Amino acid sequence: MRLLIVGGSRFLGRAVAETALAAGHEVTVFNRGRSAPDVPGVTAVRGDRESEADLERLAGHGPWDAIVDTSGYVPQVVGRSARALAGSSPVYVFMSTCSVFTDWPLRPLADDSPVYACPPDAGPDDGDYGALKAGCERAVDRDFPGRTLHLRLGLLLGPYEDVGRLPTLLLRIADAGGARDERVLAPGDPAYQVRPIDVRDVARFTLGAIEQRLRGAYLVTGTPASATTYGELLQSCIDATGSPARLEWVDGAFLTRHNVAMWTELPLWVPPEDVPWDNDTSRAEAAGLRCRPLRETVADTWAWLAADDGKVRHSYRPNRPHGLDQDREREVLAAWDAEKASGSAG
Ligand SMILES: NC(=O)c1ccc[n+]([C@@H]2O[C@H](COP(=O)([O-])OP(=O)(O)OC[C@H]3O[C@@H](n4cnc5c(N)ncnc54)[C@H](OP(=O)(O)O)[C@@H]3O)[C@@H](O)[C@H]2O)c1
């Protein structure tokens, strides 16, 4: 089939492009050619999704069997591409997020959980990320009535991750015993659940969903079968990198008292009472969602970072700051040692 990806060069869009090409599909990507090189083998149309003239020119390269929008964040902007491309494809797949649910992250999600009421013509300042993504869904529905597929995605990991979560953990652990201390601060409890999803599994599900002509909205997060623990996540990082790291598990309440930021300074760490990972993915699973073990995601992400004699890892710059620097990690571990010595830890 012929596929148009609006975006397509960084992380999720890149995985969709690679997976589609590997399956023998024809892929057009539309982006400005600024943030990353395109996947070899795609047809690239250069342009800005904010420009109506560029979108009109893009429509001239169609039609396509499906449009997959991986780069939409603002309803007004997404509305422009939906309007310009309404006659170019039977379906518009919008990559959304589980942050569209008002329950997130208060309780586990299901497909029928309530969604933010953001209007389809909202501008960038009319809401936060989750509310605006809900508005984007509505903007697509307006021009593709009955012809949309919204995939409400959970936390994504995998090769080319540009956010900074798994790469930060891998790089910290890879440096243990070399550029960084061998003793690595590990947060909370090794038994804490984590249930991310590999971008390549999202990409595979997306192509299958297009082929099955699915419509509507699907919650697409890690499945119960792919759930694992924070302990397993860090051990997978040690195994992938061959690091001599020694994990020091530090009580979560202690870390909070010492102002260590969950999720950013210690990527993916949130106490289970703060983020429930156990969403109901049964509908997506019935439609073909299968998630690989996290261990495989970790190994492949390391293989990407370590590629080209380490050039990838040395030029890696995440979108947002993640991780603890050496001094801060040492300071927190020293305070933890003192607390343990005083007998009040635990
Ligand atoms: N990361 C997570 O854990 C997570 C969780 C849930 C949902 N999501 C969703 O997953 C998606 C992730 O996106 P991604 O960045 O990985 O997608 P991507 O398609 O791989 O990369 C973003 C693309 O958009 C292009 N782009 C940016 N601004 C543009 C503009 N004005 N005009 C044309 N092209 C433009 C970029 O290229 P140029 O800059 O060169 O133009 C790039 O090709 C997002 O929709 C996000 O909401 C992510």
The ligand as an SDF file (V2000), in Angstrom:
LIG
                    3D

 48 52  0  0  0  0  0  0  0  0999 V2000
    7.3120    9.4960   23.5200 N   0  0  0  0  0  0  0  0  0  0  0  0
    6.2840    8.9590   24.1440 C   0  0  0  0  0  0  0  0  0  0  0  0
    6.4410    8.2800   25.1700 O   0  0  0  0  0  0  0  0  0  0  0  0
    4.8890    9.1660   23.5900 C   0  0  0  0  0  0  0  0  0  0  0  0
    3.7990    8.6660   24.2890 C   0  0  0  0  0  0  0  0  0  0  0  0
    2.5220    8.8030   23.7510 C   0  0  0  0  0  0  0  0  0  0  0  0
    2.3460    9.4180   22.5230 C   0  0  0  0  0  0  0  0  0  0  0  0
    3.4180    9.9280   21.8650 N   0  0  0  0  0  0  0  0  0  0  0  0
    3.1970   10.5680   20.5570 C   0  0  0  0  0  0  0  0  0  0  0  0
    4.0760    9.9660   19.6140 O   0  0  0  0  0  0  0  0  0  0  0  0
    4.4840   10.9290   18.6470 C   0  0  0  0  0  0  0  0  0  0  0  0
    5.9990   10.9710   18.6850 C   0  0  0  0  0  0  0  0  0  0  0  0
    6.4510   11.6740   17.6380 O   0  0  0  0  0  0  0  0  0  0  0  0
    7.9240   11.5770   17.0140 P   0  0  0  0  0  0  0  0  0  0  0  0
    8.5560   12.9040   17.2630 O   0  0  0  0  0  0  0  0  0  0  0  0
    8.5910   10.3520   17.4850 O   0  0  0  0  0  0  0  0  0  0  0  0
    7.4860   11.4780   15.4730 O   0  0  0  0  0  0  0  0  0  0  0  0
    8.3680   11.4860   14.1640 P   0  0  0  0  0  0  0  0  0  0  0  0
    7.3910   11.5930   13.0530 O   0  0  0  0  0  0  0  0  0  0  0  0
    9.3460   10.3810   14.1490 O   0  0  0  0  0  0  0  0  0  0  0  0
    9.2200   12.8540   14.2950 O   0  0  0  0  0  0  0  0  0  0  0  0
    8.6090   14.1350   14.2590 C   0  0  0  0  0  0  0  0  0  0  0  0
    8.5700   14.5830   12.7920 C   0  0  0  0  0  0  0  0  0  0  0  0
    7.8040   15.7470   12.6110 O   0  0  0  0  0  0  0  0  0  0  0  0
    8.5060   16.6160   11.7250 C   0  0  0  0  0  0  0  0  0  0  0  0
    8.0250   17.9640   11.9790 N   0  0  0  0  0  0  0  0  0  0  0  0
    8.0880   18.6660   13.1370 C   0  0  0  0  0  0  0  0  0  0  0  0
    7.5260   19.8800   12.9720 N   0  0  0  0  0  0  0  0  0  0  0  0
    7.1080   19.9280   11.6760 C   0  0  0  0  0  0  0  0  0  0  0  0
    6.4510   20.9200   10.8940 C   0  0  0  0  0  0  0  0  0  0  0  0
    6.1060   22.1170   11.3960 N   0  0  0  0  0  0  0  0  0  0  0  0
    6.1540   20.6230    9.6020 N   0  0  0  0  0  0  0  0  0  0  0  0
    6.4940   19.4410    9.0570 C   0  0  0  0  0  0  0  0  0  0  0  0
    7.1100   18.4590    9.7550 N   0  0  0  0  0  0  0  0  0  0  0  0
    7.4110   18.7090   11.0430 C   0  0  0  0  0  0  0  0  0  0  0  0
    9.9560   16.3820   12.0850 C   0  0  0  0  0  0  0  0  0  0  0  0
   10.8500   16.7380   11.0470 O   0  0  0  0  0  0  0  0  0  0  0  0
   11.4200   18.2240   10.8470 P   0  0  0  0  0  0  0  0  0  0  0  0
   11.6880   18.7860   12.2180 O   0  0  0  0  0  0  0  0  0  0  0  0
   12.6490   17.9830   10.0450 O   0  0  0  0  0  0  0  0  0  0  0  0
   10.3570   18.9750   10.1220 O   0  0  0  0  0  0  0  0  0  0  0  0
    9.9500   14.8650   12.2390 C   0  0  0  0  0  0  0  0  0  0  0  0
   10.0430   14.2200   10.9930 O   0  0  0  0  0  0  0  0  0  0  0  0
    3.8430   12.2470   19.0360 C   0  0  0  0  0  0  0  0  0  0  0  0
    2.6380   12.4050   18.3040 O   0  0  0  0  0  0  0  0  0  0  0  0
    3.5140   12.0590   20.5250 C   0  0  0  0  0  0  0  0  0  0  0  0
    2.4020   12.8170   20.9580 O   0  0  0  0  0  0  0  0  0  0  0  0
    4.6880    9.8050   22.3580 C   0  0  0  0  0  0  0  0  0  0  0  0
  1  2  1  0
  2  3  2  0
  2  4  1  0
  4  5  1  0
  4 48  2  0
  5  6  2  0
  6  7  1  0
  7  8  2  0
  8  9  1  0
  8 48  1  0
  9 10  1  0
  9 46  1  0
 10 11  1  0
 11 12  1  0
 11 44  1  0
 12 13  1  0
 13 14  1  0
 14 15  2  0
 14 16  1  0
 14 17  1  0
 17 18  1  0
 18 19  2  0
 18 20  1  0
 18 21  1  0
 21 22  1  0
 22 23  1  0
 23 24  1  0
 23 42  1  0
 24 25  1  0
 25 26  1  0
 25 36  1  0
 26 27  1  0
 26 35  1  0
 27 28  2  0
 28 29  1  0
 29 30  1  0
 29 35  2  0
 30 31  1  0
 30 32  2  0
 32 33  1  0
 33 34  2  0
 34 35  1  0
 36 37  1  0
 36 42  1  0
 37 38  1  0
 38 39  2  0
 38 40  1  0
 38 41  1  0
 42 43  1  0
 44 45  1  0
 44 46  1  0
 46 47  1  0
M  CHG  2   8   1  16  -1
M  END
$$$$
